[in-house]
Amino acid sequence: MDNALTLLSFGAEGWGDEIAYGTFITISLALATLPLGLVMGFFLALARQSDEPSLQTSANIYITIFRGLPELLTLFIVYFGFPIGLNLIVHDLLGYEIIDVSSFLAGMIALGVVFSAYASEVFTSAFKGISQGQYEGGYALGLSNFSTMRLIILPQLIRLSLPGLSNLWLILLKETALVSAIGLTDILRSSGIAARVSKELFLFFGVAFLIYLVLSIISSLGIVAIERWSKRGEGLR
């Protein structure tokens, strides 16, 4: 027991500071990816609702690709392939290579595009749950398309999308572990290094398990609070 406490302590003798830093990176990556995925998913859903065939086709192709590719493969393509492609373009234009993508940015982009593909399905289903009369009511009041979307459609869309988006958030939180494959020091990589050096695999992977579990529980409590807040006016109606 004393040996375990020493290994988990902060300072030169323990791995507590490394694991805490990995936890910070995991949370930061998930929080940075979430708005990117939500915004992209929302606009993909709008494109699928559009009357323009080219927008519908482009959105469907994007969604099919990133729902079909394994998340780890998408991560490798962004981390290794994206800089190569950019450097080739920059080399042709400027004559030298300057583009480099950090593992954090690559993880955020890769997880963001995958998240957006699934979020677009959630938003599309939510759009279908809003009747056409809601749009017509906004236009009858003299609201523009933007104002109708912002004041009437978007609040309902958020409420209808919350259950699906909540599940996607919990999946995203767990999928951040994939970035350990490209060298980003998250919970899994920090715990793995500590386990290999100390040869205490059960201890450190058990700690990683508990950290992910605690983050999931906190997220679930937050999701319940947000859903309760989104439904605050239903009792009055």
Wavefront OBJ file of the C-alpha trace (Angstrom):
o trace
v 0.000 0.000 0.000
v 2.816 2.384 0.925
v 4.556 1.587 -2.365
v 1.365 2.377 -4.314
v 0.942 5.704 -2.521
v 4.574 6.547 -3.252
v 4.154 5.726 -6.964
v 1.006 7.867 -7.160
v 2.480 10.786 -5.235
v 3.506 14.092 -6.746
v 7.168 14.874 -7.101
v 10.330 13.092 -8.152
v 9.404 9.727 -6.627
v 5.859 9.465 -7.957
v 3.873 9.696 -11.169
v 1.003 11.773 -9.853
v 2.037 14.967 -11.641
v 2.415 13.168 -14.990
v -1.006 11.540 -14.671
v -2.568 14.857 -13.599
v -1.053 16.517 -16.664
v -2.402 13.712 -18.863
v -5.846 14.239 -17.347
v -5.612 17.951 -18.112
v -4.662 17.194 -21.741
v -7.549 14.735 -22.119
v -10.111 17.208 -20.779
v -8.646 20.077 -22.825
v -8.709 18.012 -26.016
v -12.319 16.930 -25.486
v -13.465 20.477 -24.683
v -11.590 21.897 -27.686
v -13.036 19.261 -30.020
v -16.650 19.628 -28.880
v -17.428 23.110 -30.313
v -15.598 22.262 -33.551
v -17.652 19.106 -33.997
v -20.926 20.788 -33.029
v -20.507 23.701 -35.437
v -19.432 21.464 -38.320
v -22.225 18.996 -37.584
v -24.818 21.778 -37.497
v -23.770 23.159 -40.878
v -23.649 19.651 -42.342
v -27.231 19.143 -41.176
v -28.209 22.473 -42.742
v -26.565 21.389 -45.995
v -28.582 18.178 -45.962
v -31.763 20.206 -45.450
v -30.859 22.526 -48.322
v -32.697 22.562 -51.643
v -29.328 22.765 -53.412
v -28.407 19.255 -54.682
v -24.651 19.961 -54.644
v -24.748 20.847 -50.940
v -26.745 17.731 -50.122
v -24.377 15.518 -52.097
v -21.250 17.066 -50.574
v -22.598 16.698 -47.042
v -23.638 13.095 -47.621
v -20.226 12.195 -49.067
v -18.452 13.799 -46.095
v -20.674 12.004 -43.589
v -20.308 8.649 -45.344
v -16.517 8.911 -45.406
v -15.953 9.896 -41.785
v -18.600 7.562 -40.393
v -17.067 4.716 -42.369
v -13.376 5.257 -41.574
v -11.975 3.954 -38.271
v -11.230 6.855 -35.944
v -7.599 5.769 -35.555
v -7.103 5.762 -39.330
v -8.620 9.249 -39.551
v -6.195 10.369 -36.841
v -3.212 8.969 -38.743
v -4.355 10.594 -41.996
v -4.626 14.001 -40.318
v -1.384 13.708 -38.336
v 0.827 12.199 -41.046
v -0.939 12.885 -44.340
v -2.291 16.390 -43.836
v 1.127 18.043 -43.227
v 2.611 16.205 -46.219
v -0.126 17.499 -48.525
v 0.166 21.048 -47.193
v 3.939 21.026 -47.469
v 3.738 19.883 -51.082
v 1.426 22.791 -51.869
v 3.563 25.310 -49.961
v 6.733 23.926 -51.570
v 5.272 24.458 -55.039
v 4.202 28.009 -54.180
v 7.060 29.257 -51.993
v 9.854 26.784 -52.596
v 10.221 25.498 -49.009
v 8.327 23.480 -46.423
v 7.012 25.176 -43.305
v 3.863 23.294 -42.281
v 3.862 21.143 -39.148
v 0.832 19.894 -37.227
v 1.075 19.287 -33.483
v -0.337 16.088 -32.048
v -2.922 18.090 -30.058
v -4.154 19.938 -33.154
v -4.188 16.734 -35.199
v -6.212 14.995 -32.496
v -8.669 17.887 -32.294
v -9.183 17.971 -36.078
v -9.478 14.198 -36.477
v -11.867 13.709 -33.570
v -13.752 16.855 -34.599
v -14.508 15.673 -38.126
v -15.632 12.262 -36.869
v -17.771 13.879 -34.171
v -19.297 16.250 -36.726
v -20.307 13.380 -39.014
v -22.281 11.722 -36.224
v -23.564 15.019 -34.800
v -24.990 15.903 -38.221
v -27.211 12.821 -38.008
v -28.459 13.953 -34.601
v -29.154 17.467 -35.858
v -30.854 16.130 -38.993
v -33.220 14.024 -36.885
v -33.901 17.037 -34.655
v -34.706 19.203 -37.684
v -37.257 16.606 -38.754
v -38.901 16.893 -35.325
v -39.646 20.603 -35.862
v -42.778 21.222 -37.866
v -42.863 23.472 -40.910
v -45.383 25.640 -39.078
v -42.604 26.863 -36.777
v -40.789 28.352 -39.762
v -43.986 29.786 -41.206
v -44.868 31.373 -37.859
v -41.513 33.143 -37.792
v -41.951 34.431 -41.334
v -45.495 35.585 -40.491
v -44.058 37.692 -37.677
v -41.752 39.371 -40.172
v -38.586 37.618 -39.014
v -35.770 36.989 -41.461
v -34.453 33.497 -42.133
v -31.548 34.100 -39.745
v -33.784 35.475 -36.967
v -36.252 32.625 -37.384
v -33.436 30.121 -37.055
v -31.863 31.877 -34.059
v -35.007 32.718 -32.074
v -37.435 29.921 -32.932
v -35.723 26.900 -34.481
v -32.373 26.769 -32.672
v -33.776 26.597 -29.089
v -36.009 23.695 -30.088
v -33.182 22.062 -32.023
v -30.903 22.122 -28.969
v -33.566 20.533 -26.765
v -34.316 17.789 -29.287
v -30.622 17.112 -29.969
v -29.425 16.926 -26.378
v -29.944 13.162 -25.775
v -28.030 12.207 -28.915
v -25.309 14.809 -28.419
v -24.883 13.702 -24.807
v -24.048 10.180 -25.953
v -21.623 11.562 -28.539
v -19.858 13.620 -25.856
v -19.281 10.533 -23.701
v -17.955 8.669 -26.747
v -15.681 11.597 -27.587
v -14.318 11.647 -24.036
v -13.273 8.006 -24.359
v -11.956 8.336 -27.905
v -9.435 10.950 -26.786
v -7.394 7.928 -25.678
v -6.567 7.333 -29.349
v -4.228 10.345 -29.408
v -1.734 8.368 -27.315
v -0.915 6.605 -30.611
v 0.564 9.835 -32.021
v 2.528 10.736 -28.913
v 0.166 13.116 -27.113
v 0.532 12.756 -23.352
v -3.048 12.021 -22.330
v -4.334 9.836 -19.484
v -3.656 6.563 -21.278
v -0.130 7.470 -22.422
v 0.867 8.857 -19.007
v -0.470 5.770 -17.263
v 1.152 3.471 -19.810
v 4.584 5.052 -19.381
v 4.270 4.876 -15.592
v 3.143 1.242 -15.785
v 6.059 0.189 -18.007
v 8.697 2.007 -15.967
v 7.412 0.896 -12.554
v 6.163 -2.511 -13.780
v 2.925 -1.854 -11.869
v 0.508 -2.350 -14.760
v -2.586 -3.099 -12.698
v -2.068 -0.062 -10.475
v -1.636 2.572 -13.163
v -4.154 1.209 -15.659
v -6.573 0.883 -12.751
v -5.985 4.567 -11.983
v -6.649 5.416 -15.646
v -9.875 3.397 -15.446
v -11.000 5.328 -12.368
v -10.158 8.699 -13.932
v -12.194 7.958 -17.068
v -15.028 6.655 -14.898
v -15.037 9.810 -12.748
v -14.988 12.029 -15.854
v -17.927 10.077 -17.297
v -19.914 10.383 -14.062
v -19.260 14.132 -13.850
v -20.266 14.492 -17.505
v -23.460 12.527 -16.919
v -24.400 14.751 -13.993
v -23.713 17.836 -16.095
v -25.796 16.441 -18.959
v -28.733 15.802 -16.625
v -28.510 19.396 -15.377
v -28.403 20.771 -18.931
v -31.386 18.646 -19.992
v -33.343 19.827 -16.955
v -32.478 23.430 -17.826
v -33.547 22.954 -21.457
v -36.949 21.663 -20.329
v -37.550 24.370 -17.739
v -40.482 25.891 -19.672
v -42.369 22.684 -20.469
v -44.244 22.650 -17.181
v -45.565 26.166 -17.836
v -46.807 25.165 -21.270
l 1 2 3 4 5 6 7 8 9 10 11 12 13 14 15 16 17 18 19 20 21 22 23 24 25 26 27 28 29 30 31 32 33 34 35 36 37 38 39 40 41 42 43 44 45 46 47 48 49 50 51 52 53 54 55 56 57 58 59 60 61 62 63 64 65 66 67 68 69 70 71 72 73 74 75 76 77 78 79 80 81 82 83 84 85 86 87 88 89 90 91 92 93 94 95 96 97 98 99 100 101 102 103 104 105 106 107 108 109 110 111 112 113 114 115 116 117 118 119 120 121 122 123 124 125 126 127 128 129 130 131 132 133 134 135 136 137 138 139 140 141 142 143 144 145 146 147 148 149 150 151 152 153 154 155 156 157 158 159 160 161 162 163 164 165 166 167 168 169 170 171 172 173 174 175 176 177 178 179 180 181 182 183 184 185 186 187 188 189 190 191 192 193 194 195 196 197 198 199 200 201 202 203 204 205 206 207 208 209 210 211 212 213 214 215 216 217 218 219 220 221 222 223 224 225 226 227 228 229 230 231 232 233 234 235 236 237
